């Protein structure tokens, strides 16, 4: 069945004071750009909803969800104050085995990650802390038992350290397939999130990447409830059911 309207789920990674030299624009947004984007949502009267309740939320006009992958330190130091200023919630996907350390999934870049005290502070202000696995692996290349360990252990650590349930997962690198969807459901998650188009199921739901280049017009398009249909048509997926793992341009 064709799903014409979708509730836009925005995907961020880092929000920094300035763009690091050579930084990929799709992964780092300046705090000036992020504040502009949040101000645009506020000026247009958008309601920002929690990802945990997204599957129950109807795609009404001017409703959006905001997510951050990896729980970088600058999510806490730069993005969080801006969210608080506008009274917005968000979802932060945490790599639980690296909390308070540095990112370890790139051979060349190491970036500080938020610690548990900072994650608890965000949670106390209405930010949802959810799973990005324990170690940030490509789940699609792991055997079933290892995938279940990554999913179950990360959820358990979040519940223990933050005190709230973790029942949403964002797949590292956006990589997912039907087997991983089945295992996420078996591990007790209510939803799973890609880094681009999904396959239309609760366990491979799409997110829309926001970049530092997204000024008012493009950001307006990405936060429109028709954005999902536009993206599917652009990539030849009018019904959203062809499998496309990982990042899409």
N, C-alpha and C positions, 0 to 999 in steps of 0.2 A: 504493500500500500504506500502510495506517495505521501511523504510527510512534508507538506509545503512550508510549514512554519516550525522553526526551532528556536529554543532559548539560547542566545549567544553565550558561549563560555570562552572567556578571553584567557589566553595563556601567556604569561610572562616568565622570565627566568631571573635576570638581575635588573635592579634599579640602582644606578650609580650617579655620583656627583658629576662625573664626566665620562665620556666613552673612552675606555682604555685604547691605546694605540693598536690598530689592527683588529679591534674587537668586532666580532660578527654582529651586524646591526640587528639580526633577528634574535639575539640572545641578551643584549644589553640595551636598556632604555635609560636615558638620562633622567634625573629627578625632575628637571624642568619639563621634559616631554610628558613624563608620567603625571605630574601635577596638572598639566594642561588637559590631558585626557580625562583625569578624574573630575576636573572642573567642568569639562564639557558634559559629562554624565550628569553632574549636579544641576547644571544650568538647564538641561533638557528634561529634568525631573525623573531621572532613572531610579528605579529601585534595584539595589544590588542584593542578590539572594545567596544563601549558603548553598554550596555544592551538595551538602548532605541531603538537602530537601529538593534538589533540582528535579529528580525524577517524578516528584509529585507536583511540581510547579507547572502551571500552564504557560505557554509562550505568549503572554500578554505583551502589548506594546510597552516599551520603556522598562524592560526588566532584563537584567544581565547578571552573569556570575564572573568573578575574577579569580584566577588561580596563579600560583607561583610554584615552579618546580625547583627542587633541590634545597630550599631553605637556606639560601646564602645569607651571610651576615648582613649584607646591605638590604635584604628584604626587611630585616628588623630595623636597621638604622636609617634607611632612606624611604622605603615604600610604606612601612607601617605608620610613621607619623603623618604622612599625606592621607592615608586611608582614614586615620582617626580624625583628621581635620574635617573631612567631608562626611564622617559618620558612616563609612562603608565597611562592610565585612569582606572577607576573602577566604580562599582555601590555600593553605601552604602544604605542599607535598614534600615529606621529609625522608631523607636517606638516614635511617635510624642508626646504622652502624658507624656513621661518620659525624654525628651531631657534635658540634663544638670543635671539629677538626678542620680539615681542608678537603676540597673536592679532589677525588682520586680517580675519576673516570677519564681524564685527559692526560696524555703523556707529556704535554708541554705546559699546561696551565693549572695552577693551584690557587684556589680562591677560598678564603675563610668562610666557614659555615656557622650559622647561629647555634647557640648552645641551648640546653634544656631550660634554663631559667628564662632565656629570651623567648623561647617557644611557649612556655607557660604564661609569660606576660602577654603575648599576643592572644593566646587562648582566653585569658581573663578579660580581654577587650572584644571578644566575639569573633576572633579569627579561628577558623576550623583547621586543625592540624590533622593531616591525613598521610597515607602511606605512599612512598616512592621506592619501596623495598628496603632491604637492609644494606646492600652493598652497591646498588645501581648497576646490576648486570643486564645483559641482553637476555631476557627471560626465554626467548624463543629457542636458544641453543642449549638450555639446561634441561636435564631430565625432570620428570614430574616431581620427584621427592625434593629436589633442590628448589624448584619453583615454589612449592608449597611452603618450604622453610622460609624462603625470602618473604613471602606474603604473610604467613601467620606470625612469624617472629616480629616483623616490623609493626604489625597491628598491635600485638601484645605489648611491645615496648612503648608505643605511643599511649596506650591506655594506662600502663603502669606509671609512666613519667609525667604525662599531661593530665590524666584523670578523665579523659573523654574518649568515647568509642572512635575507632578508625575503621570505617567501613567503605571508604572510597580509595581507589588506587590509581595512580598515574603510572603508566608503564615506561620504564627507562628507555630513552631514545625514541619513544613513541612506537616501539615494535611490539606487535601483538598478532596473534592468529587464533583460530577457533580453539585450539588446545589450551592456550593461555586463558582465554575467556572462561572455559569450563573450569580450569583450576582456580581462577579468581573467585568464581561462584562457590566452588567447593571449600575454599579457604574462609568463606563467610562474608565476603564483600558484597555490597549492594550495587556497586557500579564500578566500572573501569573506564579510564580515559586515555585517549591516544594523543598524539601531537599533530593532528591533522584530521582528515576524514576517517570515519570508522566504518563499521559494517551495518549500522542500524540497530545493534542490540544494546542492552543495558551495560554490557561489559566491553564494548568497544565504541564509546561515544566520542564525538568529535569535539575538538577545541580549536579556537581561532587564534593564531599566533599574532601578537601585537609587536610592532617594531618601533624603533626610534624615528623612522621615516613617516609614521602614520600621523599626519596632520589632520585637521578638522574633517575634511571630506572623507578621506579613507577611513578614519576612525568611526565616523558616522555610518559608513557602509558596513564595517565589521561588527558594529553593535546593533545593527538592524535585525529584526527577527526573520527577515528573508535571506540573511547572509548564508545560511546553510544550503538553501536551494541554489543560490547563485554559485556557490563553491562547487556543488555537485554538477551543475550544468557546465561549469568551466572545465571540469575534469572528466566530463563524459559520464556522469553518474546521476542521471535524473531521479533514480529511486534510491540512491545511497547504498546499494547493496553489493556493489563490486568491491572486493577486498583490496584496500590500499594501506599497508602498514607504514608507519614512520612519518617523517616530515614531508609536507608538500609545500611548494612555493606559493 
